[in-house]
Amino acid sequence: MALYRGAVAVGMGRRTATVIVTAAGAVWAGWLVTSGALAAVGAFRQDPGANRPWIGLAAVAALTAVLVAARIPVARRILADPGAPALLTWPHTLRVAGGVFLVVWALGGLPAAFAIPAALGDIAIGVAAPFVARRLASGIYDARAVWFNIMGIVDLVVAVGVAFLAGLGPARLLDVTPSTEAVALLPLALIATTAVPLAVALHIVSLRRLHAMSRGRTGMAADALTR
């Protein structure tokens, strides 16, 4: 929806916007199916006796792919629109679904050390997203939007870090019961390989746009003073 509205906003037309959204959706759906298939055959499963970085590599690959895609001329044109920061913020409202970690914890599938901070952080970002998006849509580009994106990244880094440290690999430093093994298994593995990379990419691209817009406004102000 963000891509579609952004494409229409920059004058690409509804047909072109539909093609862009369809292409992006097809690629991401393909990755969703691929990562699900890999998780199903145990490719991401942790091993107490050996480091298995495959789920981490999958997440990094997905993040890199999205950031590279944001550099494609069509995407850059969409992101250059003043309304882009607001459109990039709205999807974070879905992070309230992070409350599922609390459910899995209550069922004994995840440790509290991971589930509580991961769930509460996601819920906080999800609840704040609509308010930040509305301010951005109104043309208010202030430090609140920047801090929202920074804290959104911190939330994800903390969750991923705790999941790694409380996992079953040799690098396990958090001796908690149960471990975070469930994060590398279906269905939670899809969060790590698809949702987390996409959320981080949205934050990074948003910060880039906010920085660029801030520099642009500063330059305009300097020109006005010079005149």
N, C-alpha and C positions, 0 to 999 in steps of 0.2 A: 504493500500500500504506500509506503514511504517513497519507494522508487517510482511508482506510477504517478503519484501526486507531484513529485519533484520534476519528472519528465514533462508533465503537462504544464507545470508552472513556468518552465523555461521555453515553452512554445514548440515542443516536439510533436504535439498532436496526440490524440488518444490512441490512434492505431500504432504509432511508433512506441508509445509508452507501453502498450499491451505487449508488443514484441519484446521489448527490453525486460519487462517483468516476467514474461513467459520463459525467456532464455535464462535469466538469473535463477528463477524458481526451479527450472529443470536441472540446472547444474547443481544447485544446492540439494535438491531432492536426490540426485544421483549420489552425492556424497553421503547423504543421510542413509541411503540404502547400503552403500558400500561399507560405511563404518559400522552399521548394524550387522552386516554379514560378517565382518571381521570379528566383531565382539561375540557373535554367535558361535564362531569356531574356536573361541578362546584366545585370539591373537593378542588381546589386551590383558589377559589374566595375569595376575601378579604371582611371582615365585619367591618363596622365602629364601632360597639359596642363590638367586641370581638376579641381577638388575635387568628388568624388561621395560625399556623406555618407549615401547611402541605406542602406547596411548598418548604419551607426552608428545612424541614426534607427530602423531596424527593431528593433535590439537594445534601444534605450531605450524604444520603444513596448511591446515585450514585457515588459520589466522593470516599467514603470509599470502595465501591465495586471495583472500578478501581485500587485504591492503593493496595488493598489486592490481586487483580489479578496479579499485577506487581510482587508479591512475589512468585507466582507459579514457580516451577523449570524451566519449559519451557520458561516462560516469562523472568525469571532472566537470563537464558542463552542467550536469544536474546538481552537483555538490556546490557549484559556484553561486547558485541562487541564494539570496538572503534568507529564504525560508528553510534552507537545508538543515541548519542546526535543530530546529524544532522537529522536523520530520525524522531526524536521526534519533531524537530523544524519545518519541512516543513508543517505539518498540520495547523500551526498557520497562514499560508498565507490566509486561508479561513476566517479569522477574518475580512477581508475587508468588508465582508457581513454585518458587524455591521453598515454600513452606512444606513441600512434599518431603524434604529431608527430615523434618520433624516427625512426620508420619512413619518414615522408615526407621528412624531412631526409636520411636515408641514401640515399633514391632520388633525391635532388637536387631535390626540389620545394619545400623551405623552407630559409631560412638558419639557421645554427646559433645566431645571435644571438636568434632567436625560438624555435626548436624546443626547445633545451636548457632554458632557464628555464621555458618554458611546460609542457613535459612533466614535468620534475622537480618543479615546484611542484604540479602536479595529482596526480602520483603520491604525493607526501608527504601531501597533504591526504586523498587516498583511503585511504592506509594508516592515517592517524591517526583517521579518522572512526569506525571501530568501537569503538576504545578510548574516545573521547570520548562516544560514544552510550551505551556501557555505564555509564560514570560518571554520566551524566545520568539514565539509567534507574534507577540506584541512589539517586537523590536527592542526588547530589553536584553542586552548582551553584557551582563555584569559578572562579578566574581562568583556568584552563586552557581551559574551554569558551569563554570570551570571547575569549581569544587565538587559539583555533582558528578562530573565525569571522572575526576581524580578519585573520589571515594568509590565510585562504581568499579574502577580498576582495582583499587585496594581490596575491596570486598572479594573480588574474584581471585586475586593473588593469594589472599589469606586462605580462602577455601581450597585452592589447588595446593598450596603449601602444606596445609594440615593433612589433606588427603594423601600427599606423598609421604610425609613424615610418619603417618599412622598406618601406612600400607604394610604389605607383607614382604617387601624387598629388604635387602641387606642394609639399606640406608634408613631403616625404621628407627626413629628416635623417640617416638611417642608410643609407649607400651600401654595401649588401651585395648579394652575388650568391649565389643568386637573390633576388628580392624576396619579399615576403609576399603576392604577388598570389593565390596558391593559396587563401589564407584566405577570399577573397571569391568563390570558385568552388565548385561542387559537388565533393565532398560536404562539404568543410570549412566552407562558408558556413553550413550548418545548425548547426554548433557555435556560431558567433558570434551567430546570430539566435535560437536556441532554448535550447541548453544553458547558455551563459554567463549570459543574463538570469535563467534559472530558478535557477541556482546562487547568483548574487548575491542574488536575492530571498530564498532560503532562509536565507542568512547574515544578511541585514538583519532578517528576521522573527525569527530565533533570538535575535539581539542584543536586540531589543525585548522578547521574552519573558523572557530572562535578566535584563534590567534591571528589568522589572516584578516578577518573582519576588524579586529581591534587595531591592527597595523594600518588597515585602510582608513579607518576613522581618524586615527592619529595623524596620518598623512594629509587627509582632507582638512583637519583642524589647523595643521601647520601651514598649509597653502592659504587658508583663509586669513590667518594672522599675517602672513607675508604680504598678502594683497592689501 
